[in-house]
Amino acid sequence: MRYIRVIKTIGFFSILTTVLFCGSPADAFVYQDQVSTAKGLSHYAMGQIYDLLGMTDRAVLEYEEAIQYDASSYLPHLKLGAGYARLNMLPEAIDELLLVQQFNQEDLQSHYLLALIYSTRKEYDKAAGEYELILKAFSEAEPQNIQIYDYLGQLYYSQKKYNKAIEQYEKILALEPKNADVLYLLGSLYWEVDKRDQAIGLLKRSIEVDPEHDSSLNTLGYFYAENNIHLDEAENLIERALMISPNNGGYLDSLGWVYYKRGMYEKALEKLIEADKYLKDPVIYDHIGDVYHKINHIEDAIKYWELSLKLLPKQEEVTRKINNVKNIQARRSTE
């Protein structure tokens, strides 16, 4: 089984809260006439005071008043959008934050707040779009900061935008050519886009840099098994990974799959059942079903394939196997 270590992108964005709601009242207004400016600033200042006191509803009223005196200044809209969000008035919050971006295209705080709101509404594609804009801005400001490329790569990976993820990790590799983790991630990504030779080459380089990089050892072994090539080497690689992480369900599954490919079905079943003790995963159940099918334990095969579908519905290949076996059983019963 492939085993990808995913860094949770969302964790990075917690640091952005330190810059939220910054900005001085003097920046809040595009000066027009002195009277309207003074009135607008006074409402804006009162809104900030109410914010500090935790009186969000009163703060919102003040920001609404401030905007009446200058609707084209971005900070009152930002504050109002944040206030609406705290009051769970999410559609109104989105409208205000979009106005912020209209009046100040360089503002990142509105993108961050929109990302949080979209996530709350389970509009994950929109949330990811906002995070992408933030990360791109940071990467342009700090082109040597590999952590930003890493987060952006993880974001693209989660969206299955593998080629874009590859671009980010190639940037890191240019800065750190002996980074075993990056070589591993790039190898996995190139496999996803069917560039198998490049994937294998990168995984080999990862292992050369760090001979105990267990994820690379396991993944390269599993790739070999999937393609039914170099099975002796695949077994050796995965056993090395298991020496480092002996209770890893993914690695045990990989070894079981090598045994399956070599026709060693009893040993395969033993390892796959052991893998299931440590990790409940649809791939493991699919593999167990395949082994049972090979040794003609049809009911057990169906049982585990259905368990796989329960964990991960809409697997076309697993569904096809179940239907084929049941159709054969039905035909036999009528003969």
N, C-alpha and C positions, 0 to 999 in steps of 0.2 A: 504494500500500500504506500502511495505517496504520502509524505508527511511534511506539510508546509507549516513553518513557524510564522504566524501572522502577528505583526505588531498592531495593536489596536490604535488605529489612526485617531479615534476620538479623544484618546488620552492626551495627545499633543495639544489639542485646542483648548484644554483647560487653562493653559498659560495665557491665552488671549484675554481672559477675563480681567487680567491686571491692567489692560489698556482700555477697557470699556468705560464709556461715559466720561472720557477725558475731554477737555476743551474748556476754554475760558469763556465767560459771558461776552467778553469783548469780541470774540470770534463768531458769536452766535447770530449776528445780524449784519445784513448788508445795509449800511447807513443810508437813510433817505433823509427825512427831515428830523430835526432834533427832538420834537415832541413825540412823534410816533416811535422813534428809536428808544427814547427814555421809557415810554410806557411798555414797549415790548421787552426791554431789558429787565424792567422791574418784575414783570410776570415770569420771565425766564428765571430770574434769581429766586423768586419765591418758589417756583417749581423745584429748583435744586434744594432749597431748604426743606421743603416737604419730603423730597426724596430721602434726604439725610435722616429725617425723623421717621421714615418708614410709612409715611402717609401718602401712598401711591395715588389713591383716588383724588386727593386734593392737588397733588403734583400734576396729574393729568389735566385737570381743569386749568391750571396756570399755564401749562405748555400750549393748550388749545387757544388760550387768550393771546399768548405771545405770538402765535402764528398769524393771528388776525392782523398784526401790525407789520409782519414781514413773512410772507408765505414762502419766500425763495431762499431762506437761510436754512442750511442743512441741520444744524445742531438741535434746534427745537423739534424738528421732525424725528431726529434720532432719539431724543429723550422721550418724546411722545410715543414712538413705536415701542420703546423699551417698557414704558408704563403700561401701554395697552397689553403687551405680552404678559406682564406680571398680573394683570387683571383678567387674564385668559380671554382677552378680546383679540383673538389671533388674526382674523381677517383684517381688522382695522390696523393691527400692528404691521402686517405685511404691506398694506398700502402705504403707511408712513415710511417704512424702511426702504421701499422702492423709490419713494420720493427723495430720500437721502442720496441714493445712488444717482438720481437724475441731477441733483444740485451739486454733488461732490463725488465724481467718479473715482477718486483715489481713497475714499473712506473704506476701511476694512471692517469697522465695527458693525456696520449694518449688514455686511455679508455674514459675519459670525452669528449675529442674532437671527438672521433669516435661516441660517443652517440649523440652529437649534429649534426654531419654530417648525420648519419643514420636517425635522426629525420627529418632533412631538406629534405632528399630523400624519406621520408615516409616509410622507412624500420623500422617500429616500433619494430618488434621482435628483430632485431639486436641491436637497441638502448637500449631496455630493458635489453638485455644480458650484454651490457657494464655497465649500471647502476648497475646491480646485482653484477658484479665483484667488482665495487667500494664500494658498500655498505657492501659486505661480508668482504672486507679488513678492512673497518672501524669497523665493528662489532667485528672482531678478535682483533683489536688494542684497542677497548674500550668496553669490554664485559658488562659493567654496564650502557652503554649509551642506554636508552630505545628508544630515538628518532630514532636512526639508525634502531633498530628492527621494529619500527613503519613504517618508510619509506619503508623498505624492504617488510614488510607485505602488505603495500598498493600497491607496485609494483606487487607482486604476485597476489593480488586480481584483479588488472586491467588486468592481463593475464589469469585470471580464474584458477590459480594454487592454489586452495583453501587449499589443505593440506599443502603446503609450507607456505602459509600465516598463517595458524593455528600454525605452529611451531614457527613463529616469535612472535605472540601474546601470546603464552604460555610462552615464555621466559620473556616477559614483566610482565605477570601475576605472575610469580614466584618472580619477584622483587617487584611488587606492587599488592598484592592480593586483595586490595580494590579499584582498579581503575575501576570505573563504566563504563568509555568509552571503556576500553579494554574488560571488561566482555560483554558489548553490541556487540562489533565487533566480539568477539569469538563466541557468540551465533548466530550471523548472518551467520558466516562462517560454523559453524557446521550444520546449517540448509541446507546450500548449498550442503554439502556432505551427506545429508540424515541421520544425527545423531540427530534426532529430540528431543529425551529425553535430551541429553546433551545441545542442543541449548536452550530448554525451561528452564532447570536448571540454565544456565548461565544468561539468561535474568532476571530470578527471583532474582538471586544474585545481579545483577546490580541494580535492583529496591530496594532491601534491603539496599544496600549501599547508594543509592541516590533515595529516593522516588519520586523525581521530575525529574528523567532522562526521558525526554519526548520521546526520540528515543526508549528506551527500553520499555516504556509503550505502545507506538503505535505498535512496532514490535511484541511484545508478543501477544497483542490483535489481530493483523492481522494474526499471525500464528494460533491462536485458530480459527479464522473465516475460514481460508483456509481449516482447517481440520474439520470444522463443529462441534467443541467441545467447551464447557465452554463459550457459547455465551453471557450469562449474564455477566460473568467476562470480556470477551473480550470487550463488550460495555463499561463497567466501566473503564477499562484500557485506552481505546482510548479517552473517555471523559476526563479523567485526563490529557492525553497528550494535548488535545485541550484547556483545561483551561490554559495551559502553553504557547501554540502556537496556538491561535484561528484561524489564517488565513493560516494555513498550509494545502495546497492542498492535500498532501499525507495523512495526518491524517484524513481529511474530507472524502477522498476516503475510508480509512479503516473503518470508521463508517458507510458509505453507504454500504460497503460490508457486514458488520455485519447485517444490516437491510435486505439486500438481502437474506442472509443465513437464516434469521428468517422468510422469506416470507413477509416482510413488504415492498412491492415493491414501493409504492408511497413515503414513507419516504426515501427509498434507493435512488430513482431517485432525490429527492430534495437535498440530501447531495452530490450526485455525480455531479449534475449540479453546485452546489456551489463550489465543488472542482475544477471543470474545470475553474472557474473564476480566480483561483489563480495559477493553474498549468496545462500547456498543456502537457499531458502525455499519451502514448499509453495504459497504464494499465487502466487509468481512462476511456478512450474512449471504451476500451474493456468491462469494467464493465457496462458502460451506455448502450452499445449495448445488453448486457445480460439481463439487466432489461427491456428494451423495448421489447426484444424477449419474456420475461415471460408474459408481459401484452398484447402481441399480436400486438404490433406496429412494424410490420415486416420491413417496409421501413426505419423507424427510426433506428431500430437495425442494418440494413445493412449499413446505413449512418455512424454510429459511429464505427462499426467494420472496415469500410474502412478508416475512419480517423485514427484509431489505426495503420492500416497497412501503411498508408502514413508516419506516424512518425517513425514507426519501421517495415520495410518490412521483409518478410520471416518468419512471425509468423505462424507456421503450424496450430496451434489450431484455431486461428482467421480465417485463410483462409478456414479451414475445415467448420467452422460454416457458413461462407458466402456461400460456395458452397452448403452445405446441404439445407439452406433456399431457395436458388435460384432454386435448383433442385425440391424442393417441389412445389414452385410457378409454375415452368414450367410444372410439371405433372398436377397440378390443372387446368392450362389454356387449356390443351388439353382434359380434361374430358368433 
